[in-house]
Amino acid sequence: MWTFFVRECCGGFVLALLTGAVFGLGEHLRRRGALSPEQSRKLLHIGGCVTALLFPVLFHSHWSVLAICGGFFALILCLSRRGQLHAVDDVTRRSYGGLLHPVALYLCYLLATVYTCFAFYEIAILVLALSDTAAALVGERYGRFRYRVDGNDYRSIEGSFFFFLVTYALVHHILLLAIGMAPLEASVLAFMIAVLATLFESVSLGGADNLAIPIAVMVILVKNAHPDLHAMTFQIVCLAASIAAVCISMRLLGVMQGSGRVVTALLVYLASGLHSPWWGVMTVAGAVAIHNNKTLRLDEVRTVLALAALPFLTVMGFNLAEKLGGWFDLRASTPVYILSLVVSFISVRAYEKR
């Protein structure tokens, strides 16, 4: 017991030194003006992810990782409130990505611990580090064709395209060379992950992609730990059908805007493709009913994301329960999913009436 405690403390000390060095370098370069706000932010983003790759080596308990991530969460929150973290807070847009980053790291490590799949953890963190950074930097430097996400928040087609390319190449090569997956299965799984991660990145606001992207990658990898080519092909077809059906039908009905339709399509895919087609039907029906209710500002993607958050967590929870314990009962889970849709609507409407 004492040896275990000392080993975990040593791991924490090493990680604190490395992370402190990364933060110190980023802050120094930002204060001297050597880096732009976006560049300094991405330097810390990559540095934090690189140090997080050492979690499986330095720690043997997720409680140690929780303590480390919790400590960095508190530190970032404290320094940001005091205005002392220029390398993170000098960007013009409002972002909580710095706070969500340690949360995502711990949740991914926890999933890796539960399912004993630390290789998947490394993939999720590398996607967060490299794909997200490539999208931001390419979009900032070369982004000419932009699309509106919400308010004054825009993304570029060039940035999203590079996010897809980097994610596909990264996931494919690791699955093929490091994990030893068959070439065709690795290609199909990498393509599915790249498409889904790109869609999540394209509608994430306020740094939420720091949480959504690695969790989405982890869940997909865990779900396909033993890849079935027919099942993955079905998932891709289901995703394409969900996007086409939702976006076309909602455009004809005049329901929501572009980003809101993508969020709804993602939820429909997750509900129908990963659990039950009836859940997808209920999701579309709920979206149309909420739009006709005219009590929420569905032209804002923030509202649609808030509405989708609880149903999304419900779908993920049932899928992970199925993967972990083999539990699958539509008669029991369907009322819970319907309740999540109702509670989500009531909660968001009550918040907007404040």
C-alpha positions in Angstrom: 0.0 0.0 0.0 2.8 2.4 0.9 4.7 1.6 -2.3 1.6 2.2 -4.3 1.0 5.6 -2.6 4.6 6.7 -3.2 4.5 5.6 -6.8 1.3 7.6 -7.4 2.8 10.7 -5.7 6.0 10.5 -7.8 3.9 10.2 -10.9 1.9 13.3 -9.8 5.1 15.2 -9.1 6.5 14.4 -12.6 3.3 15.3 -14.3 3.0 18.6 -12.4 6.5 19.6 -13.4 5.9 18.8 -17.1 2.5 20.6 -17.1 3.9 23.6 -15.2 6.7 23.9 -17.7 4.3 23.8 -20.6 2.1 26.5 -19.0 5.1 28.6 -18.1 6.4 28.5 -21.6 3.1 29.4 -23.1 2.5 32.2 -20.7 6.0 33.6 -21.3 5.7 33.5 -25.1 2.2 35.1 -24.9 3.3 37.9 -22.7 6.3 38.7 -24.9 4.0 38.7 -28.0 5.9 35.9 -29.7 2.6 34.0 -30.2 -0.9 35.1 -31.1 -3.7 34.4 -28.6 -4.9 31.4 -30.7 -1.3 30.1 -31.1 -0.5 30.3 -27.4 -3.8 28.6 -26.6 -3.1 25.8 -29.0 0.4 25.4 -27.6 -1.0 24.8 -24.1 -3.7 22.5 -25.7 -1.1 20.3 -27.4 1.2 20.4 -24.3 -1.6 19.4 -22.0 -2.6 16.5 -24.2 1.0 15.3 -24.6 1.5 15.2 -20.8 -1.9 13.4 -20.5 -0.6 10.6 -22.8 1.7 9.7 -19.8 -1.3 9.0 -17.5 -1.3 5.2 -18.1 2.5 5.1 -17.4 2.6 7.3 -14.4 -0.6 6.2 -12.6 -2.3 3.0 -11.8 -5.5 4.3 -10.3 -8.1 6.6 -11.8 -8.4 8.3 -8.4 -4.9 9.7 -8.9 -5.9 11.0 -12.3 -9.0 12.5 -10.8 -6.9 14.3 -8.2 -4.5 15.7 -10.8 -7.2 16.8 -13.2 -9.3 18.3 -10.4 -6.2 20.2 -9.2 -5.6 21.6 -12.7 -9.3 22.5 -13.1 -9.2 24.5 -9.9 -5.9 26.2 -10.9 -7.2 27.2 -14.3 -10.4 28.5 -12.8 -8.6 30.5 -10.2 -6.1 32.0 -12.6 -8.7 32.8 -15.2 -10.9 34.6 -12.7 -7.9 36.7 -11.7 -7.0 37.5 -15.3 -3.6 36.0 -14.9 -3.7 33.3 -17.6 -3.2 35.3 -20.7 -2.1 32.3 -22.8 -5.6 30.8 -22.4 -7.9 33.8 -22.0 -6.7 36.3 -24.5 -8.8 35.0 -27.4 -11.7 37.3 -28.4 -14.4 34.6 -28.2 -15.8 33.3 -25.0 -14.5 29.8 -24.3 -14.6 27.3 -21.5 -12.2 24.9 -23.3 -9.5 25.3 -20.7 -11.8 24.2 -17.9 -13.3 21.3 -20.0 -9.9 20.0 -21.0 -9.0 18.3 -17.7 -12.6 17.1 -17.4 -12.3 15.3 -20.7 -9.0 13.8 -19.8 -10.3 12.3 -16.7 -13.5 10.9 -18.3 -11.5 9.3 -21.1 -9.1 7.8 -18.6 -12.0 6.5 -16.5 -13.5 4.8 -19.6 -10.2 3.3 -20.5 -9.8 1.9 -17.0 -13.3 0.5 -17.0 -13.0 -1.2 -20.4 -9.2 -1.9 -20.1 -8.5 -0.1 -23.4 -5.7 2.3 -22.9 -4.8 2.3 -26.5 -8.2 3.8 -27.3 -7.4 6.5 -24.7 -4.2 7.4 -26.5 -6.1 7.7 -29.8 -8.8 9.9 -28.3 -6.2 12.3 -26.7 -4.1 12.4 -29.9 -7.2 13.3 -31.9 -8.0 16.1 -29.4 -4.4 17.4 -29.6 -3.7 17.2 -33.3 -6.9 17.3 -35.2 -8.4 20.2 -33.2 -5.2 22.2 -33.5 -4.9 21.6 -37.2 -8.5 22.7 -37.7 -8.0 25.9 -35.7 -4.7 26.9 -37.2 -5.7 26.1 -40.8 -9.0 27.9 -40.4 -7.3 31.0 -38.9 -4.7 31.2 -41.6 -6.4 29.9 -44.8 -10.1 29.8 -43.9 -12.0 31.7 -46.7 -15.2 29.7 -46.9 -16.9 30.1 -43.6 -20.2 28.9 -42.2 -22.1 30.2 -39.2 -22.4 28.1 -36.1 -24.1 30.5 -33.8 -24.1 34.3 -33.2 -20.7 35.6 -34.2 -19.1 32.1 -34.0 -18.0 30.9 -37.4 -16.0 27.9 -38.7 -14.3 27.4 -42.0 -14.8 24.6 -44.5 -11.0 24.4 -44.8 -10.5 23.9 -41.1 -13.2 21.2 -40.9 -11.7 19.4 -43.9 -8.3 19.3 -42.3 -9.8 18.1 -39.0 -11.3 15.2 -41.0 -8.1 14.4 -42.8 -5.9 14.5 -39.7 -8.4 12.4 -37.7 -8.8 9.8 -40.4 -5.0 9.4 -41.0 -4.2 9.4 -37.2 -6.9 6.8 -36.2 -6.3 4.6 -39.3 -2.5 4.3 -38.8 -2.8 3.7 -35.1 -5.5 1.0 -35.5 -3.5 -0.6 -38.4 0.1 -0.4 -37.1 -0.2 -0.3 -33.3 -3.3 -2.3 -32.5 -3.0 -4.7 -35.5 -6.6 -4.3 -36.8 -7.3 -5.6 -40.3 -6.8 -3.0 -43.0 -10.4 -2.8 -44.2 -11.9 -2.7 -40.7 -9.4 -0.1 -39.7 -10.2 2.1 -42.7 -14.0 1.9 -42.2 -13.7 2.5 -38.4 -11.3 5.4 -38.9 -13.7 6.9 -41.5 -16.7 6.7 -39.2 -14.7 8.3 -36.3 -13.4 11.1 -38.6 -16.9 11.9 -39.9 -18.5 11.9 -36.4 -15.7 13.8 -34.7 -15.8 16.4 -37.5 -19.5 16.9 -37.1 -19.2 17.3 -33.4 -16.4 19.8 -33.9 -18.4 21.8 -36.4 -21.3 22.5 -33.9 -19.4 22.8 -30.6 -19.4 26.2 -28.9 -17.4 27.7 -26.2 -14.7 25.1 -26.2 -17.2 22.3 -25.8 -15.3 20.4 -28.5 -12.5 19.7 -25.9 -15.1 17.5 -24.1 -17.3 16.3 -27.0 -14.5 15.1 -29.4 -12.5 12.8 -27.1 -15.6 11.3 -25.4 -17.2 10.6 -28.8 -14.0 9.0 -30.1 -13.7 6.9 -27.0 -17.3 5.7 -27.1 -17.1 4.7 -30.8 -13.8 2.8 -30.2 -15.2 1.0 -27.2 -18.4 0.2 -29.1 -16.3 -1.3 -31.9 -13.5 -2.8 -29.9 -14.0 -6.0 -31.9 -15.0 -4.5 -35.2 -17.8 -6.1 -37.3 -17.6 -4.8 -40.9 -21.3 -5.2 -41.5 -22.2 -3.5 -38.3 -19.9 -0.5 -39.0 -21.3 -0.2 -42.5 -24.8 -0.2 -41.1 -23.7 2.6 -38.7 -22.3 4.7 -41.6 -25.5 4.2 -43.7 -27.6 5.1 -40.6 -25.6 8.3 -40.1 -25.9 9.3 -43.7 -29.7 8.6 -43.6 -30.1 10.5 -40.4 -28.3 13.6 -41.7 -30.2 13.5 -45.0 -33.6 12.8 -43.5 -33.3 15.4 -40.7 -31.7 18.2 -42.7 -33.9 17.9 -45.8 -37.2 17.5 -43.8 -36.4 20.3 -41.4 -35.3 22.6 -44.3 -38.7 21.9 -46.1 -40.6 22.6 -42.8 -38.5 25.6 -41.9 -37.4 24.0 -38.6 -34.1 25.3 -37.0 -31.0 26.5 -38.7 -28.1 24.6 -40.3 -26.1 23.9 -37.1 -29.2 23.0 -35.1 -30.2 20.5 -37.8 -26.8 18.9 -37.6 -27.1 18.6 -33.8 -30.5 17.0 -34.2 -29.2 14.7 -36.9 -26.4 13.5 -34.7 -28.8 12.8 -31.8 -31.1 11.0 -34.2 -28.2 8.8 -35.4 -27.0 8.1 -31.9 -30.5 7.2 -30.7 -31.5 5.1 -33.8 -28.2 3.7 -34.9 -26.8 2.7 -31.5 -30.0 1.8 -29.7 -33.3 1.7 -31.5 -34.8 3.2 -34.7 -37.9 4.2 -32.7 -35.7 6.4 -30.6 -34.7 8.3 -33.7 -38.4 8.7 -34.7 -39.2 10.0 -31.2 -36.3 12.5 -31.4 -37.5 13.9 -34.8 -41.1 14.1 -33.5 -39.9 15.9 -30.4 -37.9 18.4 -32.4 -40.9 19.2 -34.6 -43.2 19.5 -31.6 -40.8 21.8 -29.8 -40.5 24.0 -32.9 -44.3 24.3 -33.3 -44.5 25.1 -29.6 -42.7 28.4 -30.4 -41.5 28.9 -26.8 -37.7 28.3 -27.5 -35.3 30.2 -29.7 -34.4 27.2 -31.9 -32.5 29.4 -34.4 -29.7 29.5 -31.8 -27.6 26.4 -31.8 -26.9 26.9 -28.1 -30.5 26.2 -27.3 -30.5 23.1 -29.5 -27.3 21.8 -27.8 -28.8 22.4 -24.4 -31.9 20.4 -25.5 -29.8 17.6 -26.9 -27.4 17.3 -23.9 -29.5 15.1 -21.6 -30.9 12.8 -24.3 -27.4 12.4 -25.6 -26.1 11.4 -22.2 -29.0 9.0 -21.8 -28.2 7.3 -25.1 -24.5 7.0 -24.2 -25.4 5.7 -20.8 -27.5 2.9 -22.1 -25.0 2.0 -24.8 -22.1 1.8 -22.3 -24.3 -0.3 -20.0 -25.0 -2.6 -22.9 -21.3 -2.8 -23.7 -20.2 -3.3 -20.1 -22.9 -5.6 -18.7 -24.9 -6.8 -21.8 -28.0 -5.1 -20.5 -30.6 -4.3 -23.2 -34.3 -3.8 -22.6 -36.2 -1.5 -24.8 -39.3 -1.7 -22.6 -37.4 -0.3 -19.7 -35.1 2.1 -21.5 -37.6 3.8 -23.8 -39.6 5.5 -21.1 -36.4 6.8 -19.6 -35.4 8.2 -23.0 -38.8 9.9 -23.4 -38.5 11.3 -19.9 -35.0 12.7 -20.8 -36.6 14.5 -23.8 -39.4 16.0 -21.7 -37.1 17.0 -18.8 -34.7 18.6 -21.2 -37.5 20.7 -22.8 -38.9 21.8 -19.5 -35.5 22.7 -18.1 -34.4 24.7 -21.1 -37.7 26.5 -21.3 -37.6 27.4 -17.6 -34.1 28.7 -18.0 -34.9 30.9 -21.0 -37.9 32.4 -19.2 -35.6 33.7 -16.5 
